[in-house]
Each structure stands twice: as structure tokens, then as C-alpha cells.
Amino acid sequence: MLVFLKVLLIIISVALIAGVLLQSGKGGGLAGMDGGASALLGAQGKALDSIMSKVTTVAAILFMVLSLVIAAIQ
């Protein structure tokens, strides 16, 4: 059971990392200079950003809960 939970934690960790890296920057600075992708995708880019934000939030919550469960079991 513990091995299954640890493997699941690794999978969720990879999903969380991917979700964070695939989001576009919300602020100015260097992240605001990438205007090419938003110009190409238009509204689809904003919809994808919304989906990635939700995926990241769910992955973060699952990561926290699963980490606490694994800590309680050990």
C-alpha cells in the first residue's frame, strides 16, 4: 500500500511540475515579453491558461494531502 502511495505521489509531483512550467506568466517582467504565443493562440491560449491553472491547483492539493497521508502511515 505504501509503495502504491509513493508511486502516486511521484506521478502527482511530475504533474504539478509540468502544470507550473506550462503556465504563462501573470505579471510583467520577462514573462510578459513572450507575446508571440498569445498572439498565435488568441482566446485558446487564455482557455489553456485557465485549464493549466486548475490542473496545477488540483495537483497541489493532491500532493499536500497525499504527503500527509504517507507521513501518517509511516
Order of alpha helices (4+ residues) and beta strands (2+ residues): alpha-alpha-alpha
